Amino acid sequence: MSEQDVKPATPDPADLQWNVWFLTLDPHRLIYGTIILMTAFAIYDEGSAPLQRGPLFELLGVALAPLFALAMAHAFSDALDLQIRNGRRLSGADRRHVAAINLQYLYVALPPALLISILTIAQWDANKIVAIVEILGVLSLAAWGTLAARTAGLSRWRQATFAVNYALMGLLVIGVELAITH
């Protein structure tokens, strides 16, 4: 049996990416982005004063700004790391790769941005919209927990347990952020 016939015990990180249409999706980046997004919305408070710019632009800013900062920070870090590890300047292909993998953090903002746009046009209250986005974020983490358990070959009962545990962990992160900021 040659080395080529032996499969590694753990999957290559590149195997943990999915191609959906023209997008490459990495669960790590999507989950991390979801937690950052949930934290940003957890500390958002419309208050009682009327918004000058309107809730649509404000809520879209809450959705996009932290994820943009996260994507840029990771791109900056990845570019430096790649240059240091390879001992050379980054090529155009390197730069495109770094940009593409870090754009994934912004993908997380697309469903909430669409929902925010629709509900704002329908005249929903901004705090209610935020609550819905937060609930969907917690449900997303529960879905990721279910997928993790299913991928590990666990029973349906254990999948449900993982879903609840990961949803609770997401709520814990939000709770800690709220405790720190309020």
C-alpha positions as MATLAB code, in Angstrom:
seq = 'MSEQDVKPATPDPADLQWNVWFLTLDPHRLIYGTIILMTAFAIYDEGSAPLQRGPLFELLGVALAPLFALAMAHAFSDALDLQIRNGRRLSGADRRHVAAINLQYLYVALPPALLISILTIAQWDANKIVAIVEILGVLSLAAWGTLAARTAGLSRWRQATFAVNYALMGLLVIGVELAITH';
ca = [
       0.000    0.000    0.000;
       1.500    3.338   -1.028;
       1.249    6.694    0.769;
      -1.285    7.811   -1.808;
      -3.638    4.976   -0.834;
      -3.686    5.947    2.842;
      -6.324    8.528    3.739;
      -5.539   10.941    6.559;
      -7.319   10.367    9.884;
      -8.597   13.928    9.943;
      -9.890   15.783    6.923;
      -7.810   18.461    5.295;
      -9.131   21.942    6.265;
      -9.768   22.571    2.569;
     -12.283   19.697    2.726;
     -14.282   21.728    5.240;
     -15.345   24.205    2.589;
     -18.440   24.047    0.451;
     -18.969   25.540   -2.967;
     -22.429   27.045   -3.345;
     -23.016   28.680   -6.709;
     -19.965   30.898   -7.138;
     -19.256   31.169   -3.397;
     -16.866   29.134   -1.274;
     -18.178   28.718    2.256;
     -16.050   27.821    5.281;
     -18.094   26.870    8.372;
     -15.460   28.341   10.706;
     -15.740   31.789    9.141;
     -19.543   31.653    8.907;
     -19.952   30.630   12.543;
     -17.421   33.179   13.756;
     -19.099   35.895   11.690;
     -22.501   34.898   13.091;
     -21.264   35.301   16.657;
     -19.761   38.713   15.863;
     -22.998   39.784   14.159;
     -25.093   38.590   17.089;
     -22.854   40.491   19.489;
     -23.170   43.683   17.435;
     -26.955   43.426   17.439;
     -27.011   42.549   21.139;
     -25.440   45.873   22.051;
     -27.604   47.842   19.598;
     -30.366   49.927   21.150;
     -32.570   52.147   19.040;
     -33.536   54.215   22.057;
     -36.596   56.405   22.138;
     -35.324   59.343   20.070;
     -36.297   59.313   16.401;
     -33.495   58.184   14.144;
     -32.123   60.876   11.864;
     -30.758   58.571    9.171;
     -33.564   56.085    9.437;
     -33.496   52.578   10.865;
     -32.651   50.926    7.547;
     -29.229   52.529    7.186;
     -28.496   52.262   10.873;
     -29.364   48.555   11.039;
     -27.472   47.815    7.848;
     -24.500   49.585    9.400;
     -24.803   47.448   12.530;
     -24.850   44.345   10.318;
     -22.018   45.313    7.990;
     -19.547   47.422    9.997;
     -18.356   44.788   12.493;
     -18.151   42.086    9.833;
     -16.248   44.403    7.506;
     -13.826   45.196   10.343;
     -13.485   41.470   11.077;
     -12.847   40.649    7.404;
     -10.256   43.413    7.069;
      -8.491   42.426   10.309;
      -8.280   38.806    9.212;
      -7.162   39.757    5.705;
      -4.429   41.953    7.153;
      -3.339   39.202    9.543;
      -3.521   36.477    6.878;
      -1.509   38.556    4.401;
       1.236   39.202    6.929;
       1.232   35.579    8.070;
       1.453   34.302    4.496;
       4.300   36.650    3.650;
       6.235   35.720    6.803;
       5.688   31.964    6.348;
       6.644   32.005    2.664;
       9.496   34.486    3.048;
       8.442   36.448   -0.037;
       6.179   39.226   -1.240;
       2.589   38.295   -1.909;
       1.703   37.522   -5.486;
      -1.503   38.615   -7.139;
      -2.868   35.096   -6.637;
      -1.993   35.290   -2.934;
      -3.824   38.598   -2.587;
      -6.902   37.296   -4.419;
      -6.930   34.182   -2.220;
      -6.660   36.228    0.990;
      -9.433   38.562   -0.203;
     -11.714   35.698   -1.233;
     -11.418   33.726    1.990;
     -11.970   36.795    4.129;
     -14.986   38.003    2.169;
     -16.747   34.989    3.674;
     -17.171   36.932    6.923;
     -19.341   39.416    5.027;
     -21.572   36.667    3.610;
     -23.073   36.317    7.082;
     -24.549   39.823    6.772;
     -26.466   39.051    3.567;
     -29.530   37.237    5.014;
     -29.983   39.741    7.885;
     -29.484   42.681    5.501;
     -32.223   41.339    3.239;
     -34.532   40.715    6.204;
     -33.755   44.157    7.681;
     -34.523   45.809    4.354;
     -37.860   44.034    3.949;
     -39.008   44.589    7.534;
     -37.905   48.227    7.590;
     -39.816   48.921    4.378;
     -42.798   47.219    6.039;
     -42.461   49.783    8.884;
     -41.390   47.339   11.605;
     -39.824   48.704   14.777;
     -36.004   48.531   14.707;
     -35.775   46.789   18.094;
     -38.214   44.094   16.916;
     -36.150   43.598   13.767;
     -33.030   43.221   15.903;
     -34.796   40.648   18.084;
     -35.723   38.622   14.993;
     -32.151   38.777   13.676;
     -30.868   37.639   17.084;
     -33.318   34.713   17.183;
     -32.293   33.680   13.671;
     -28.629   33.879   14.739;
     -29.274   31.567   17.693;
     -31.184   29.179   15.412;
     -28.247   29.291   13.000;
     -25.859   28.237   15.761;
     -28.262   25.447   16.696;
     -28.252   24.297   13.061;
     -24.443   24.297   13.041;
     -24.475   22.228   16.239;
     -26.852   19.754   14.610;
     -24.637   19.541   11.530;
     -21.552   18.967   13.694;
     -23.273   16.135   15.551;
     -24.663   14.609   12.351;
     -21.222   14.776   10.701;
     -19.782   13.015   13.759;
     -22.335   10.218   13.241;
     -24.229   10.880   16.465;
     -27.824    9.843   17.094;
     -30.737   12.212   16.553;
     -31.034   12.703   20.301;
     -27.373   13.748   20.522;
     -27.853   15.996   17.491;
     -30.678   17.766   19.331;
     -28.480   18.031   22.427;
     -25.675   19.581   20.377;
     -28.150   22.021   18.802;
     -29.363   23.196   22.201;
     -25.838   23.399   23.618;
     -24.489   25.477   20.730;
     -27.508   27.778   20.831;
     -26.928   28.247   24.575;
     -23.246   28.975   23.979;
     -24.244   31.660   21.480;
     -26.600   33.161   24.055;
     -23.802   33.033   26.635;
     -21.494   35.012   24.326;
     -24.230   37.607   23.839;
     -24.911   37.705   27.578;
     -21.256   38.286   28.417;
     -21.064   41.081   25.825;
     -24.188   42.709   27.249;
     -22.825   42.431   30.785;
     -19.575   44.096   29.729;
     -21.145   46.902   27.689;
     -24.200   47.799   29.792;
];
